[in-house]
Amino acid sequence: MNAPEHLISVVIPTRNRLAFLKEAVASVSTQDYPNRETLVVDDASEDGTWEWLSSLRDPQVRVFRVPQHAERSAARNLGLSKAQGEL
């Protein structure tokens, strides 16, 4: 019997890069590793990013928002603090 696979967390910090974000989320979603979660942290985008993220209905994608622009490192650290994966 195989041991259960580790949960992998993918953290994507973003700010005002909606087109690239859509590509990044799609890329992670099409991976064949089944035991994964994607955490996207919006750093107070002003380009419709939060509206798009709020419309996602994928249970493997969790979204968070930093209400005031705080730079990538703060968004990444928020995502890491919410991650449940071992890797």
HELIX and SHEET records of a PDB file:
HELIX    1   1 LEU A   18  SER A   29  1                                  12    
HELIX    2   2 THR A   49  SER A   55  1                                   7    
HELIX    3   3 GLU A   71  LYS A   82  1                                  12    
SHEET    1   A 3 ILE A   8  THR A  14  0                                        
SHEET    2   A 3 ARG A  36  ASP A  43  1                                        
SHEET    3   A 3 VAL A  61  VAL A  66  1                                        
END                                                                             
